[in-house]
Amino acid sequence: MCGICGRFSTADQPTRETVRRMAERMTHRGPDAQGVWNEGPICLGHRRLSIIDPSSEANQPMLDASGRAAITYNGEVYNFKELRQELEGLGATFATDCDTEVVLAAYLAWGPSCLSRFVGMFALAIYDRKERTLFLARDRFGEKPLYYHRLATGGIVFASELPSLIEDPSVPRAVSARGLSQFLSLGYTLTSSSILDAVEKLPPAHYMLVRADGTQETVKWWDYASFFRCPSPFASMDEAAEAMAALLRDAVAGQLVSDVPLGGYLSGGIDSSAIVHAMCQLRDPDLNHIFSIGFNEKGYSELDQARFVAEVLGVRYSEAVVDTALSSRLPELVRATGEPFADSSLLPTGLLAEFARRDVKVCLSGDGGDELFAGYETYLADRLRSMTAWVPSGFVKSLGKLVEAVWPADQGKVSLNYKVKQFLCGHGLSAERAHYHWRTLFSEQGKRHLLRPEFATAVTAHDPFDDFAAFHEEAQGIDFLGQSLFVDAKTWLANDILVKADRASMAFSLECRVPFLDHRLAELAASLPSRWKLAGLDKKALLKRAMASRLPKQVVRAKKRGFNAPVSPWFSSPGFLGDLTPEFLAGDWFRADAVAALMAEHKDGHQDNGLKLLALATCQMWRNEVCPDASLDLICQ
């Protein structure tokens, strides 16, 4: 796991000094070594977190044995040993024991099609000195990030993180009205967008080829939607469950490869428990150092369940507790995300990574299980909406008003009050827009009221649902649950869950691996009938069936609680983040009176605005910590 950066331009050749600064801005991603390589129009930078073959011979940027190509690479290709044997059969020779050299040789042997052979997570850049082309690529689900800016001269500058990218002075700081609209609606930016207008993200499962003449070609190299259309290879749910358990075990086995200490995260839920169980099948439980984190607030902590699982499995177990005082670390983690980011679990995830890093350099995580096996409450909301579509809209609206009037807000973890209000508000929407609505922060009307008048029109002209609609269109012909799983993988998973997992871990130089996103497991899961994933109102039915004989019943059947931080009660507590003021949260983009109203509603218990206030807080922290000269004015003129 590392940080990569570089610049390719024949019109204005890059300088080592610029790329060196870009690399140094990502020291947290790779504290073990730094390298810069340049030749004519290309300059590549790298920060290394050494995991496989920690010798200096494996440092990057790296040239292949013939000297034809150079690579800067972030990630792990877990099947590199098998690929190395195949490449040696084709005549390739290797000077190291790392996967980087194998990835480079694979590209030279097979071109872009090498990507389909990789089992792993990665973002990479390869410069072909003979063809004078730059090849950029990103893994299937987007576990590893890659930002870029298209130069006016036809070249490109790229980096793993936005703060690194803007070390290049040619990158404009104008804020994207589209990106800001997405952030206010969802708490993150979508797909190829970023918070800066001139900066894009290479989408997951895509590669880009940049030529010396300035032409660029972007290609999707893996089609996840196609696997939802494949017929199930199993006659029964039991048969499928056993196959899935075996594949998960194989995925974990592949991700145990490491030349440094490796452990795992444990929440006590079925996903992380399944991963830790597989780890214990594959090596002595005493070798598995497992880490958990919890909260003092009642209803938010899962430490009791995590302790129980750890005791049953016999692993080495360590835990820590987050309290309100530790919220002062939030600006540090916002700086690490590089963009405004309003997932409340960012703070505990980052502090868990810091806690684990004291003892290990790699951790396995249970992320991805909800998107594969239908684990979220939103899938139940979709089903309930469909079952009650016959209810007159006037009655639903009246019921919504009654609930608002008589049911005070509950600041618990995704409370029933919050879910009922969100459900009633979205009940009358189309199925696709309702699924989008379940997770929104500010509505379109709410954004117009929040933004200052000079910005409101430009920002709200961009509807974030358009991206969701495009993914639904891509998944046409698939049943609605399958569509929703696909859309969530392309939006929520890629742009929230995996961003959080990567930035929170790399902020503390810890590699986070996600076995559920082994593409072989994901492809098989996609092909299975939706009724095996959401059986009536039973979420994750297939995974529960697979784990029924492997984990205690109270773990398999436990209600999903998530990893949310108690930001709602924190915002009602004195001293949280230095007692934020409406003026600070508003900055010069939002109306201070609108922010003050949100804060008053929250503190008097009329509305749970915790996530909205968190979004505004992280937005202003991003401006202070990452990009003080970010401007919205130019975009809105």
Long-range contacts (C-beta under 8 A, 24 or more apart in sequence): 1-29, 1-30, 1-49, 1-51, 1-74, 1-75, 1-76, 1-506, 1-511, 1-512, 2-29, 2-30, 2-46, 2-47, 2-48, 2-49, 2-60, 2-73, 2-74, 2-75, 2-160, 3-29, 3-30, 3-46, 3-47, 3-74, 3-159, 3-160, 3-161, 3-164, 3-506, 4-44, 4-45, 4-46, 4-47, 4-72, 4-73, 4-74, 4-123, 4-124, 4-125, 4-146, 4-158, 4-159, 4-160, 5-44, 5-45, 5-46, 5-72, 5-158, 5-159, 5-160, 5-164, 5-165, 6-42, 6-43, 6-44, 6-45, 6-72, 6-125, 6-134, 6-157, 6-158, 6-159, 7-42, 7-43, 7-155, 7-156, 7-157, 7-158, 7-168, 8-41, 8-42, 8-43, 8-127, 8-134, 8-155, 8-156, 8-157, 8-210, 9-41, 9-151, 9-153, 9-154, 9-155, 9-156, 9-157, 10-40, 10-41, 10-153, 10-154, 10-155, 10-212, 10-213, 10-214, 11-151, 11-153, 11-154, 11-155, 11-214, 12-151, 12-153, 12-155, 13-40, 13-41, 14-38, 14-41, 14-42, 14-43, 14-157, 15-43, 16-43, 18-43, 18-167, 18-168, 18-169, 19-43, 19-44, 19-45, 20-45, 21-167, 22-159, 22-164, 22-165, 22-167, 22-168, 23-47, 23-164, 25-161, 25-163, 25-164, 25-167, 26-159, 26-160, 26-161, 26-163, 26-164, 28-336, 28-506, 28-507, 28-508, 28-509, 29-74, 29-160, 29-161, 29-506, 29-509, 30-509, 31-509, 33-59, 35-59, 35-60, 35-61, 36-61, 37-61, 37-63, 37-70, 39-70, 39-129, 41-132, 41-155, 41-212, 42-70, 42-127, 42-134, 44-70, 44-71, 44-72, 44-125, 44-127, 45-72, 46-72, 46-73, 49-361, 49-506, 49-509, 49-511, 50-259, 50-260, 51-76, 51-258, 51-259, 51-260, 51-361, 51-362, 51-511, 52-76, 52-80, 52-97, 52-98, 52-99, 52-257, 52-258, 52-259, 53-96, 53-97, 53-98, 53-259, 54-259, 54-260, 55-96, 55-97, 57-95, 57-96, 58-96, 58-97, 58-98, 58-100, 58-101, 60-100, 62-100, 62-101, 62-104, 64-101, 64-104, 64-105, 64-108, 65-92, 65-93, 65-94, 65-95, 66-108, 67-129, 68-108, 68-128, 68-129, 68-130, 69-104, 69-107, 69-108, 69-126, 69-127, 69-128, 69-129, 70-126, 70-127, 70-129, 71-100, 71-103, 71-104, 71-107, 71-124, 71-125, 71-126, 71-127, 72-124, 72-125, 73-100, 73-103, 73-104, 73-122, 73-123, 73-124, 73-125, 74-122, 74-123, 74-124, 74-144, 74-160, 75-120, 75-121, 75-122, 75-123, 75-124, 75-139, 75-143, 75-144, 76-120, 76-121, 76-122, 76-255, 76-257, 76-511, 76-513, 77-102, 77-103, 77-118, 77-119, 77-120, 77-122, 78-119, 78-120, 78-254, 78-255, 78-257, 79-117, 79-118, 79-119, 79-120, 79-254, 83-117, 83-118, 107-135, 112-137, 112-207, 112-209, 112-219, 112-221, 115-207, 115-221, 115-222, 116-221, 116-222, 119-254, 119-518, 119-519, 119-520, 121-513, 121-514, 121-517, 123-160, 123-202, 125-158, 132-211, 132-212, 133-209, 133-210, 133-211, 133-212, 134-209, 134-210, 135-207, 135-208, 135-209, 135-210, 136-202, 136-207, 136-208, 136-209, 136-210, 137-202, 137-206, 137-207, 137-208, 137-221, 138-202, 138-203, 138-204, 138-205, 138-206, 138-207, 139-204, 139-205, 140-204, 140-205, 140-222, 140-224, 140-517, 140-519, 140-522, 141-204, 141-205, 141-368, 141-489, 141-493, 141-494, 141-498, 141-517, 141-519, 141-522, 142-203, 142-204, 142-205, 142-493, 142-494, 142-495, 142-498, 143-498, 143-501, 143-502, 143-514, 143-517, 144-502, 145-201, 145-499, 145-502, 146-201, 146-202, 147-194, 147-199, 147-200, 147-201, 147-202, 148-199, 148-200, 148-201, 148-202, 148-208, 149-198, 149-199, 149-200, 150-198, 150-200, 150-216, 153-214, 154-213, 154-214, 154-215, 155-210, 155-214, 156-210, 156-216, 161-338, 161-503, 162-194, 162-195, 162-196, 162-199, 162-338, 162-339, 162-626, 162-627, 163-335, 163-338, 163-626, 163-627, 165-199, 166-196, 166-199, 166-627, 171-196, 171-198, 171-199, 172-196, 172-197, 172-198, 173-627, 173-629, 173-630, 173-631, 174-198, 174-630, 174-631, 174-632, 174-634, 174-635, 175-630, 175-631, 175-632, 175-635, 176-635, 177-455, 177-458, 177-459, 177-461, 177-462, 177-632, 177-635, 177-636, 178-462, 180-459, 180-589, 180-632, 181-447, 181-459, 181-460, 181-461, 181-462, 181-463, 181-464, 182-462, 182-464, 182-467, 183-339, 183-340, 183-342, 183-615, 183-619, 184-441, 184-442, 184-447, 184-450, 184-459, 184-615, 185-440, 185-441, 185-442, 185-443, 185-444, 185-447, 185-464, 186-439, 186-440, 186-441, 186-464, 186-491, 186-495, 186-496, 187-341, 187-342, 187-343, 187-441, 187-496, 187-611, 187-614, 187-615, 188-339, 188-341, 188-342, 188-343, 188-495, 188-496, 188-499, 189-339, 189-340, 189-495, 190-464, 190-467, 190-491, 190-495, 191-467, 191-490, 191-491, 191-494, 191-495, 194-339, 195-339, 195-340, 195-622, 195-630, 196-627, 196-630, 197-635, 203-494, 204-490, 204-494, 222-519, 224-486, 224-489, 224-490, 224-522, 224-523, 224-526, 225-474, 225-475, 225-478, 225-486, 227-522, 227-523, 227-524, 227-526, 227-527, 228-475, 228-478, 228-482, 228-483, 228-485, 228-486, 228-526, 228-527, 229-477, 229-478, 230-523, 230-526, 230-527, 231-527, 232-527, 232-528, 232-529, 233-524, 233-527, 234-528, 237-532, 237-541, 237-542, 237-545, 238-545, 240-528, 240-532, 240-542, 241-542, 241-543, 241-545, 241-546, 242-546, 243-524, 244-521, 244-524, 244-525, 244-542, 244-543, 244-546, 245-546, 245-547, 245-550, 247-518, 247-520, 247-521, 247-524, 248-274, 248-275, 248-278, 248-515, 248-516, 248-521, 248-546, 249-278, 249-281, 249-282, 250-518, 250-520, 251-515, 251-516, 251-518, 251-520, 251-521, 252-278, 252-279, 252-282, 252-364, 252-515, 253-278, 253-282, 254-518, 255-364, 255-513, 255-515, 255-518, 256-282, 256-283, 256-364, 258-361, 258-362, 260-360, 260-361, 260-362, 261-289, 261-359, 261-360, 261-361, 261-362, 262-360, 262-361, 262-362, 262-363, 262-364, 263-288, 263-289, 263-290, 263-291, 263-356, 263-359, 263-360, 263-362, 263-363, 263-364, 264-288, 264-289, 264-290, 264-291, 264-363, 264-364, 264-365, 265-290, 265-291, 265-292, 265-352, 265-356, 265-363, 265-364, 265-365, 265-366, 266-290, 266-291, 266-292, 266-306, 266-309, 266-310, 266-315, 266-317, 267-292, 267-302, 267-305, 267-306, 267-366, 267-563, 268-292, 268-302, 268-303, 268-304, 268-305, 268-306, 268-307, 268-308, 268-309, 268-555, 268-558, 269-302, 269-305, 269-366, 269-555, 269-558, 269-560, 269-561, 270-369, 270-540, 270-543, 270-544, 270-547, 270-551, 270-555, 270-556, 270-558, 271-366, 271-367, 271-368, 271-369, 271-370, 271-375, 271-516, 271-543, 272-365, 272-366, 273-309, 273-366, 273-547, 273-551, 273-555, 274-366, 274-369, 274-543, 274-546, 274-547, 274-550, 274-551, 275-364, 275-365, 275-366, 275-515, 275-516, 276-309, 276-310, 276-313, 276-315, 276-364, 277-313, 277-547, 277-550, 277-551, 278-515, 279-315, 279-364, 280-313, 280-314, 280-315, 285-313, 285-314, 285-315, 285-316, 286-314, 286-315, 286-316, 287-316, 288-313, 288-315, 288-316, 289-315, 289-316, 289-317, 289-318, 289-359, 289-360, 290-315, 290-316, 290-317, 290-318, 291-317, 291-318, 291-319, 291-320, 291-352, 291-355, 291-356, 291-363, 292-317, 292-318, 292-319, 292-320, 292-352, 293-319, 293-320, 293-321, 293-322, 293-348, 293-351, 293-352, 293-355, 294-319, 294-320, 294-321, 294-322, 295-321, 295-322, 295-323, 295-348, 295-565, 295-566, 296-321, 296-322, 296-323, 296-324, 297-566, 297-569, 299-412, 299-413, 300-412, 300-413, 300-564, 300-565, 300-566, 302-561, 302-563, 305-554, 305-555, 305-558, 308-552, 308-554, 308-555, 309-551, 309-552, 309-555, 312-551, 312-552, 318-355, 318-356, 318-359, 320-351, 320-352, 320-355, 322-347, 322-348, 322-351, 322-565, 324-570, 324-573, 324-575, 324-576, 326-351, 327-570, 327-576, 327-577, 328-577, 328-578, 330-577, 330-617, 330-618, 330-621, 331-621, 331-624, 331-625, 332-507, 333-503, 333-504, 333-507, 334-618, 334-621, 334-622, 334-625, 334-626, 335-621, 335-622, 335-625, 335-626, 336-503, 336-504, 336-506, 336-507, 337-499, 337-500, 337-503, 337-622, 338-503, 338-626, 339-622, 339-626, 340-615, 340-618, 340-619, 340-622, 341-496, 341-499, 341-500, 341-503, 341-618, 341-622, 342-441, 342-611, 342-614, 342-615, 342-618, 342-619, 343-496, 343-500, 344-564, 344-565, 344-567, 344-610, 344-611, 344-614, 345-500, 345-562, 345-563, 345-564, 345-565, 346-500, 346-503, 346-504, 346-565, 347-565, 348-563, 348-565, 349-500, 349-501, 349-504, 349-505, 349-563, 350-503, 350-504, 350-505, 350-507, 350-508, 352-504, 353-504, 353-505, 353-507, 353-508, 353-510, 353-512, 354-507, 354-508, 354-510, 356-510, 357-508, 357-509, 357-510, 360-510, 361-509, 361-510, 361-511, 362-510, 362-511, 362-512, 362-513, 363-505, 363-510, 363-511, 363-512, 363-513, 364-512, 364-513, 364-514, 364-515, 365-501, 365-512, 365-513, 365-514, 366-516, 367-497, 367-498, 367-501, 367-514, 367-516, 367-517, 368-493, 368-497, 368-514, 368-515, 368-516, 368-517, 368-522, 369-516, 369-540, 369-543, 370-540, 370-560, 371-485, 371-488, 371-489, 371-492, 371-493, 371-497, 372-485, 372-516, 372-521, 372-522, 372-525, 372-526, 372-543, 373-525, 373-533, 373-539, 373-540, 373-541, 373-542, 373-543, 374-481, 374-485, 374-530, 374-533, 374-534, 374-539, 374-540, 375-539, 375-540, 375-543, 375-560, 376-488, 376-539, 376-560, 377-414, 377-419, 377-438, 377-539, 377-560, 378-435, 378-438, 378-439, 378-484, 378-488, 379-481, 379-484, 379-534, 379-539, 380-534, 380-537, 380-539, 381-419, 381-422, 381-423, 381-426, 381-434, 381-435, 381-438, 382-431, 382-434, 382-435, 382-438, 382-480, 382-481, 382-484, 383-534, 383-537, 384-423, 385-423, 385-426, 385-427, 385-431, 385-434, 386-431, 386-480, 388-427, 391-427, 393-427, 393-428, 396-424, 396-427, 396-428, 397-428, 399-424, 400-424, 400-425, 408-605, 408-606, 409-602, 409-605, 409-606, 409-607, 409-608, 410-608, 411-566, 411-568, 411-569, 411-572, 411-605, 411-608, 411-610, 412-568, 413-561, 413-562, 413-564, 413-566, 414-562, 414-564, 415-608, 417-608, 418-608, 431-480, 432-465, 432-468, 432-469, 432-472, 432-483, 433-465, 433-468, 435-468, 435-484, 435-487, 436-464, 436-465, 436-468, 439-492, 441-611, 441-612, 441-615, 442-612, 442-615, 449-591, 449-594, 450-590, 450-591, 450-594, 450-595, 451-589, 451-590, 451-591, 452-588, 452-589, 452-590, 452-591, 454-633, 454-636, 455-589, 455-632, 455-636, 457-636, 458-635, 458-636, 459-636, 467-491, 479-530, 481-530, 481-533, 481-534, 482-526, 482-530, 485-526, 485-533, 486-526, 567-610, 567-611, 567-613, 567-614, 568-602, 568-608, 568-609, 568-610, 568-611, 569-610, 570-610, 571-599, 571-602, 571-603, 571-609, 571-610, 571-613, 571-614, 572-602, 572-603, 577-617, 580-613, 580-617, 584-620, 585-613, 585-616, 585-617, 585-620, 586-616, 587-619, 587-620, 587-623, 589-619, 589-632, 590-616
